[in-house]
Amino acid sequence: MYYMKYLHEHLDLLMYLRFHPRWYKILYYDPDSFASFVDEAKRELKIRNVDKLENIKKQIEFFSGFRKFMK
């Protein structure tokens, strides 16, 4: 259970695991699927680097539109 330390360091992934209990069974029987779990959790929680860049892009567009509105 090497991944438990990782989960306790990343509480968002731990909460995802708690709300998706099917992963408990998968990880118990196949600990090598932890990478798949992390990929799915990050995709669903939108905490991948791509998602962070998309969020920044949306914020820039919002402030740009707001600045144009204020002129």
PDB file as gemmi writes it, atoms N, CA and C in Angstrom:
CRYST1    1.000    1.000    1.000  90.00  90.00  90.00 P 1                      
ATOM      1  N   MET A   1       0.827  -1.190   0.000  1.00  0.00           N  
ATOM      2  CA  MET A   1       0.000   0.000   0.000  1.00  0.00           C  
ATOM      3  C   MET A   1       0.872   1.254   0.000  1.00  0.00           C  
ATOM      4  N   TYR A   2       1.765   1.307  -0.956  1.00  0.00           N  
ATOM      5  CA  TYR A   2       2.677   2.434  -1.064  1.00  0.00           C  
ATOM      6  C   TYR A   2       1.959   3.728  -1.415  1.00  0.00           C  
ATOM      7  N   TYR A   3       0.789   3.628  -2.000  1.00  0.00           N  
ATOM      8  CA  TYR A   3       0.093   4.814  -2.466  1.00  0.00           C  
ATOM      9  C   TYR A   3      -0.674   5.545  -1.364  1.00  0.00           C  
ATOM     10  N   MET A   4      -0.814   4.944  -0.206  1.00  0.00           N  
ATOM     11  CA  MET A   4      -1.559   5.606   0.867  1.00  0.00           C  
ATOM     12  C   MET A   4      -0.870   6.888   1.328  1.00  0.00           C  
ATOM     13  N   LYS A   5       0.451   6.876   1.374  1.00  0.00           N  
ATOM     14  CA  LYS A   5       1.183   8.089   1.754  1.00  0.00           C  
ATOM     15  C   LYS A   5       0.930   9.189   0.724  1.00  0.00           C  
ATOM     16  N   TYR A   6       0.947   8.807  -0.544  1.00  0.00           N  
ATOM     17  CA  TYR A   6       0.696   9.777  -1.605  1.00  0.00           C  
ATOM     18  C   TYR A   6      -0.704  10.372  -1.476  1.00  0.00           C  
ATOM     19  N   LEU A   7      -1.685   9.527  -1.174  1.00  0.00           N  
ATOM     20  CA  LEU A   7      -3.056  10.011  -1.031  1.00  0.00           C  
ATOM     21  C   LEU A   7      -3.205  10.959   0.152  1.00  0.00           C  
ATOM     22  N   HIS A   8      -2.518  10.676   1.235  1.00  0.00           N  
ATOM     23  CA  HIS A   8      -2.623  11.555   2.401  1.00  0.00           C  
ATOM     24  C   HIS A   8      -1.879  12.870   2.192  1.00  0.00           C  
ATOM     25  N   GLU A   9      -0.971  12.911   1.231  1.00  0.00           N  
ATOM     26  CA  GLU A   9      -0.314  14.170   0.879  1.00  0.00           C  
ATOM     27  C   GLU A   9      -1.165  14.984  -0.093  1.00  0.00           C  
ATOM     28  N   HIS A  10      -2.036  14.314  -0.832  1.00  0.00           N  
ATOM     29  CA  HIS A  10      -2.906  14.968  -1.807  1.00  0.00           C  
ATOM     30  C   HIS A  10      -4.358  14.694  -1.407  1.00  0.00           C  
ATOM     31  N   LEU A  11      -4.867  15.543  -0.571  1.00  0.00           N  
ATOM     32  CA  LEU A  11      -6.193  15.313   0.017  1.00  0.00           C  
ATOM     33  C   LEU A  11      -7.318  15.357  -1.012  1.00  0.00           C  
ATOM     34  N   ASP A  12      -7.133  16.089  -2.102  1.00  0.00           N  
ATOM     35  CA  ASP A  12      -8.172  16.119  -3.127  1.00  0.00           C  
ATOM     36  C   ASP A  12      -8.342  14.743  -3.764  1.00  0.00           C  
ATOM     37  N   LEU A  13      -7.245  14.021  -3.957  1.00  0.00           N  
ATOM     38  CA  LEU A  13      -7.342  12.666  -4.498  1.00  0.00           C  
ATOM     39  C   LEU A  13      -7.947  11.710  -3.471  1.00  0.00           C  
ATOM     40  N   LEU A  14      -7.644  11.929  -2.216  1.00  0.00           N  
ATOM     41  CA  LEU A  14      -8.216  11.102  -1.165  1.00  0.00           C  
ATOM     42  C   LEU A  14      -9.730  11.295  -1.091  1.00  0.00           C  
ATOM     43  N   MET A  15     -10.185  12.512  -1.225  1.00  0.00           N  
ATOM     44  CA  MET A  15     -11.626  12.767  -1.220  1.00  0.00           C  
ATOM     45  C   MET A  15     -12.287  12.150  -2.448  1.00  0.00           C  
ATOM     46  N   TYR A  16     -11.605  12.204  -3.589  1.00  0.00           N  
ATOM     47  CA  TYR A  16     -12.148  11.562  -4.788  1.00  0.00           C  
ATOM     48  C   TYR A  16     -12.304  10.064  -4.549  1.00  0.00           C  
ATOM     49  N   LEU A  17     -11.320   9.459  -3.912  1.00  0.00           N  
ATOM     50  CA  LEU A  17     -11.384   8.039  -3.601  1.00  0.00           C  
ATOM     51  C   LEU A  17     -12.558   7.734  -2.665  1.00  0.00           C  
ATOM     52  N   ARG A  18     -12.803   8.586  -1.712  1.00  0.00           N  
ATOM     53  CA  ARG A  18     -13.897   8.369  -0.773  1.00  0.00           C  
ATOM     54  C   ARG A  18     -15.265   8.468  -1.440  1.00  0.00           C  
ATOM     55  N   PHE A  19     -15.376   9.307  -2.456  1.00  0.00           N  
ATOM     56  CA  PHE A  19     -16.648   9.450  -3.150  1.00  0.00           C  
ATOM     57  C   PHE A  19     -16.804   8.476  -4.309  1.00  0.00           C  
ATOM     58  N   HIS A  20     -15.760   7.743  -4.647  1.00  0.00           N  
ATOM     59  CA  HIS A  20     -15.807   6.735  -5.706  1.00  0.00           C  
ATOM     60  C   HIS A  20     -15.230   5.432  -5.154  1.00  0.00           C  
ATOM     61  N   PRO A  21     -16.014   4.728  -4.352  1.00  0.00           N  
ATOM     62  CA  PRO A  21     -15.503   3.562  -3.624  1.00  0.00           C  
ATOM     63  C   PRO A  21     -15.129   2.366  -4.502  1.00  0.00           C  
ATOM     64  N   ARG A  22     -15.507   2.373  -5.765  1.00  0.00           N  
ATOM     65  CA  ARG A  22     -15.105   1.249  -6.611  1.00  0.00           C  
ATOM     66  C   ARG A  22     -13.588   1.177  -6.740  1.00  0.00           C  
ATOM     67  N   TRP A  23     -12.939   2.327  -6.558  1.00  0.00           N  
ATOM     68  CA  TRP A  23     -11.482   2.341  -6.646  1.00  0.00           C  
ATOM     69  C   TRP A  23     -10.826   1.641  -5.463  1.00  0.00           C  
ATOM     70  N   TYR A  24     -11.502   1.569  -4.328  1.00  0.00           N  
ATOM     71  CA  TYR A  24     -10.956   0.820  -3.193  1.00  0.00           C  
ATOM     72  C   TYR A  24     -10.709  -0.630  -3.597  1.00  0.00           C  
ATOM     73  N   LYS A  25     -11.704  -1.217  -4.219  1.00  0.00           N  
ATOM     74  CA  LYS A  25     -11.602  -2.616  -4.629  1.00  0.00           C  
ATOM     75  C   LYS A  25     -10.540  -2.791  -5.718  1.00  0.00           C  
ATOM     76  N   ILE A  26     -10.545  -1.904  -6.686  1.00  0.00           N  
ATOM     77  CA  ILE A  26      -9.578  -1.998  -7.781  1.00  0.00           C  
ATOM     78  C   ILE A  26      -8.155  -1.880  -7.241  1.00  0.00           C  
ATOM     79  N   LEU A  27      -7.925  -0.907  -6.379  1.00  0.00           N  
ATOM     80  CA  LEU A  27      -6.577  -0.705  -5.852  1.00  0.00           C  
ATOM     81  C   LEU A  27      -6.164  -1.814  -4.886  1.00  0.00           C  
ATOM     82  N   TYR A  28      -7.119  -2.393  -4.195  1.00  0.00           N  
ATOM     83  CA  TYR A  28      -6.800  -3.479  -3.275  1.00  0.00           C  
ATOM     84  C   TYR A  28      -6.295  -4.703  -4.041  1.00  0.00           C  
ATOM     85  N   TYR A  29      -6.987  -5.041  -5.133  1.00  0.00           N  
ATOM     86  CA  TYR A  29      -6.613  -6.228  -5.889  1.00  0.00           C  
ATOM     87  C   TYR A  29      -5.527  -5.970  -6.924  1.00  0.00           C  
ATOM     88  N   ASP A  30      -5.398  -4.730  -7.367  1.00  0.00           N  
ATOM     89  CA  ASP A  30      -4.391  -4.403  -8.379  1.00  0.00           C  
ATOM     90  C   ASP A  30      -3.747  -3.051  -8.058  1.00  0.00           C  
ATOM     91  N   PRO A  31      -2.772  -3.036  -7.158  1.00  0.00           N  
ATOM     92  CA  PRO A  31      -2.137  -1.765  -6.778  1.00  0.00           C  
ATOM     93  C   PRO A  31      -1.415  -1.086  -7.937  1.00  0.00           C  
ATOM     94  N   ASP A  32      -1.113  -1.838  -8.987  1.00  0.00           N  
ATOM     95  CA  ASP A  32      -0.437  -1.238 -10.139  1.00  0.00           C  
ATOM     96  C   ASP A  32      -1.350  -0.309 -10.936  1.00  0.00           C  
ATOM     97  N   SER A  33      -2.633  -0.346 -10.665  1.00  0.00           N  
ATOM     98  CA  SER A  33      -3.565   0.528 -11.371  1.00  0.00           C  
ATOM     99  C   SER A  33      -3.681   1.899 -10.706  1.00  0.00           C  
ATOM    100  N   PHE A  34      -2.792   2.197  -9.777  1.00  0.00           N  
ATOM    101  CA  PHE A  34      -2.842   3.493  -9.087  1.00  0.00           C  
ATOM    102  C   PHE A  34      -2.641   4.652 -10.060  1.00  0.00           C  
ATOM    103  N   ALA A  35      -1.794   4.462 -11.071  1.00  0.00           N  
ATOM    104  CA  ALA A  35      -1.585   5.518 -12.063  1.00  0.00           C  
ATOM    105  C   ALA A  35      -2.882   5.817 -12.814  1.00  0.00           C  
ATOM    106  N   SER A  36      -3.651   4.787 -13.110  1.00  0.00           N  
ATOM    107  CA  SER A  36      -4.943   4.982 -13.776  1.00  0.00           C  
ATOM    108  C   SER A  36      -5.898   5.750 -12.875  1.00  0.00           C  
ATOM    109  N   PHE A  37      -5.877   5.415 -11.593  1.00  0.00           N  
ATOM    110  CA  PHE A  37      -6.719   6.130 -10.633  1.00  0.00           C  
ATOM    111  C   PHE A  37      -6.359   7.610 -10.594  1.00  0.00           C  
ATOM    112  N   VAL A  38      -5.075   7.905 -10.509  1.00  0.00           N  
ATOM    113  CA  VAL A  38      -4.630   9.303 -10.436  1.00  0.00           C  
ATOM    114  C   VAL A  38      -5.029  10.050 -11.703  1.00  0.00           C  
ATOM    115  N   ASP A  39      -4.844   9.420 -12.862  1.00  0.00           N  
ATOM    116  CA  ASP A  39      -5.225  10.065 -14.120  1.00  0.00           C  
ATOM    117  C   ASP A  39      -6.718  10.374 -14.163  1.00  0.00           C  
ATOM    118  N   GLU A  40      -7.534   9.395 -13.789  1.00  0.00           N  
ATOM    119  CA  GLU A  40      -8.982   9.607 -13.809  1.00  0.00           C  
ATOM    120  C   GLU A  40      -9.403  10.672 -12.799  1.00  0.00           C  
ATOM    121  N   ALA A  41      -8.837  10.618 -11.611  1.00  0.00           N  
ATOM    122  CA  ALA A  41      -9.199  11.582 -10.574  1.00  0.00           C  
ATOM    123  C   ALA A  41      -8.811  13.002 -10.987  1.00  0.00           C  
ATOM    124  N   LYS A  42      -7.628  13.165 -11.519  1.00  0.00           N  
ATOM    125  CA  LYS A  42      -7.202  14.502 -11.941  1.00  0.00           C  
ATOM    126  C   LYS A  42      -8.065  15.020 -13.086  1.00  0.00           C  
ATOM    127  N   ARG A  43      -8.451  14.129 -13.989  1.00  0.00           N  
ATOM    128  CA  ARG A  43      -9.308  14.540 -15.102  1.00  0.00           C  
ATOM    129  C   ARG A  43     -10.687  14.960 -14.585  1.00  0.00           C  
ATOM    130  N   GLU A  44     -11.257  14.189 -13.673  1.00  0.00           N  
ATOM    131  CA  GLU A  44     -12.585  14.494 -13.138  1.00  0.00           C  
ATOM    132  C   GLU A  44     -12.574  15.727 -12.235  1.00  0.00           C  
ATOM    133  N   LEU A  45     -11.505  15.897 -11.472  1.00  0.00           N  
ATOM    134  CA  LEU A  45     -11.417  17.047 -10.561  1.00  0.00           C  
ATOM    135  C   LEU A  45     -10.911  18.304 -11.262  1.00  0.00           C  
ATOM    136  N   LYS A  46     -10.477  18.138 -12.496  1.00  0.00           N  
ATOM    137  CA  LYS A  46      -9.938  19.238 -13.301  1.00  0.00           C  
ATOM    138  C   LYS A  46      -8.768  19.910 -12.596  1.00  0.00           C  
ATOM    139  N   ILE A  47      -7.795  19.090 -12.226  1.00  0.00           N  
ATOM    140  CA  ILE A  47      -6.591  19.625 -11.592  1.00  0.00           C  
ATOM    141  C   ILE A  47      -5.343  19.284 -12.400  1.00  0.00           C  
ATOM    142  N   ARG A  48      -5.551  18.927 -13.672  1.00  0.00           N  
ATOM    143  CA  ARG A  48      -4.404  18.692 -14.543  1.00  0.00           C  
ATOM    144  C   ARG A  48      -3.834  20.041 -14.966  1.00  0.00           C  
ATOM    145  N   ASN A  49      -2.624  20.034 -15.485  1.00  0.00           N  
ATOM    146  CA  ASN A  49      -2.003  21.273 -15.940  1.00  0.00           C  
ATOM    147  C   ASN A  49      -2.811  21.912 -17.067  1.00  0.00           C  
ATOM    148  N   VAL A  50      -3.361  21.091 -17.945  1.00  0.00           N  
ATOM    149  CA  VAL A  50      -4.174  21.600 -19.051  1.00  0.00           C  
ATOM    150  C   VAL A  50      -5.390  22.347 -18.502  1.00  0.00           C  
ATOM    151  N   ASP A  51      -6.008  21.794 -17.483  1.00  0.00           N  
ATOM    152  CA  ASP A  51      -7.181  22.437 -16.884  1.00  0.00           C  
ATOM    153  C   ASP A  51      -6.812  23.742 -16.205  1.00  0.00           C  
ATOM    154  N   LYS A  52      -5.658  23.781 -15.571  1.00  0.00           N  
ATOM    155  CA  LYS A  52      -5.215  25.016 -14.916  1.00  0.00           C  
ATOM    156  C   LYS A  52      -4.956  26.103 -15.947  1.00  0.00           C  
ATOM    157  N   LEU A  53      -4.343  25.738 -17.076  1.00  0.00           N  
ATOM    158  CA  LEU A  53      -4.102  26.714 -18.140  1.00  0.00           C  
ATOM    159  C   LEU A  53      -5.421  27.207 -18.738  1.00  0.00           C  
ATOM    160  N   GLU A  54      -6.377  26.322 -18.895  1.00  0.00           N  
ATOM    161  CA  GLU A  54      -7.682  26.702 -19.408  1.00  0.00           C  
ATOM    162  C   GLU A  54      -8.368  27.677 -18.456  1.00  0.00           C  
ATOM    163  N   ASN A  55      -8.235  27.445 -17.165  1.00  0.00           N  
ATOM    164  CA  ASN A  55      -8.824  28.337 -16.167  1.00  0.00           C  
ATOM    165  C   ASN A  55      -8.180  29.722 -16.231  1.00  0.00           C  
ATOM    166  N   ILE A  56      -6.878  29.764 -16.381  1.00  0.00           N  
ATOM    167  CA  ILE A  56      -6.179  31.051 -16.501  1.00  0.00           C  
ATOM    168  C   ILE A  56      -6.626  31.774 -17.761  1.00  0.00           C  
ATOM    169  N   LYS A  57      -6.777  31.034 -18.850  1.00  0.00           N  
ATOM    170  CA  LYS A  57      -7.230  31.626 -20.105  1.00  0.00           C  
ATOM    171  C   LYS A  57      -8.618  32.252 -19.936  1.00  0.00           C  
ATOM    172  N   LYS A  58      -9.511  31.550 -19.251  1.00  0.00           N  
ATOM    173  CA  LYS A  58     -10.863  32.078 -19.021  1.00  0.00           C  
ATOM    174  C   LYS A  58     -10.829  33.330 -18.171  1.00  0.00           C  
ATOM    175  N   GLN A  59      -9.951  33.358 -17.175  1.00  0.00           N  
ATOM    176  CA  GLN A  59      -9.847  34.541 -16.320  1.00  0.00           C  
ATOM    177  C   GLN A  59      -9.327  35.738 -17.111  1.00  0.00           C  
ATOM    178  N   ILE A  60      -8.348  35.510 -17.963  1.00  0.00           N  
ATOM    179  CA  ILE A  60      -7.807  36.592 -18.792  1.00  0.00           C  
ATOM    180  C   ILE A  60      -8.877  37.126 -19.728  1.00  0.00           C  
ATOM    181  N   GLU A  61      -9.642  36.218 -20.340  1.00  0.00           N  
ATOM    182  CA  GLU A  61     -10.723  36.648 -21.236  1.00  0.00           C  
ATOM    183  C   GLU A  61     -11.781  37.441 -20.469  1.00  0.00           C  
ATOM    184  N   PHE A  62     -12.078  37.012 -19.253  1.00  0.00           N  
ATOM    185  CA  PHE A  62     -13.064  37.723 -18.440  1.00  0.00           C  
ATOM    186  C   PHE A  62     -12.591  39.137 -18.139  1.00  0.00           C  
ATOM    187  N   PHE A  63     -11.349  39.283 -17.679  1.00  0.00           N  
ATOM    188  CA  PHE A  63     -10.843  40.610 -17.337  1.00  0.00           C  
ATOM    189  C   PHE A  63     -10.675  41.481 -18.570  1.00  0.00           C  
ATOM    190  N   SER A  64     -10.341  40.871 -19.695  1.00  0.00           N  
ATOM    191  CA  SER A  64     -10.243  41.628 -20.939  1.00  0.00           C  
ATOM    192  C   SER A  64     -11.609  42.162 -21.336  1.00  0.00           C  
ATOM    193  N   GLY A  65     -12.635  41.315 -21.255  1.00  0.00           N  
ATOM    194  CA  GLY A  65     -13.992  41.762 -21.564  1.00  0.00           C  
ATOM    195  C   GLY A  65     -14.487  42.791 -20.589  1.00  0.00           C  
ATOM    196  N   PHE A  66     -14.153  42.638 -19.314  1.00  0.00           N  
ATOM    197  CA  PHE A  66     -14.559  43.591 -18.300  1.00  0.00           C  
ATOM    198  C   PHE A  66     -13.908  44.951 -18.541  1.00  0.00           C  
ATOM    199  N   ARG A  67     -12.626  44.930 -18.945  1.00  0.00           N  
ATOM    200  CA  ARG A  67     -11.912  46.182 -19.222  1.00  0.00           C  
ATOM    201  C   ARG A  67     -12.540  46.901 -20.427  1.00  0.00           C  
ATOM    202  N   LYS A  68     -12.916  46.142 -21.459  1.00  0.00           N  
ATOM    203  CA  LYS A  68     -13.560  46.730 -22.630  1.00  0.00           C  
ATOM    204  C   LYS A  68     -14.921  47.300 -22.256  1.00  0.00           C  
ATOM    205  N   PHE A  69     -15.613  46.617 -21.358  1.00  0.00           N  
ATOM    206  CA  PHE A  69     -16.929  47.080 -20.919  1.00  0.00           C  
ATOM    207  C   PHE A  69     -16.822  48.395 -20.151  1.00  0.00           C  
ATOM    208  N   MET A  70     -15.765  48.556 -19.387  1.00  0.00           N  
ATOM    209  CA  MET A  70     -15.601  49.747 -18.558  1.00  0.00           C  
ATOM    210  C   MET A  70     -15.164  50.978 -19.350  1.00  0.00           C  
ATOM    211  N   LYS A  71     -14.688  50.780 -20.569  1.00  0.00           N  
ATOM    212  CA  LYS A  71     -14.258  51.933 -21.385  1.00  0.00           C  
ATOM    213  C   LYS A  71     -15.421  52.730 -21.918  1.00  0.00           C  
TER     214      LYS A  71                                                      
END                                                                             
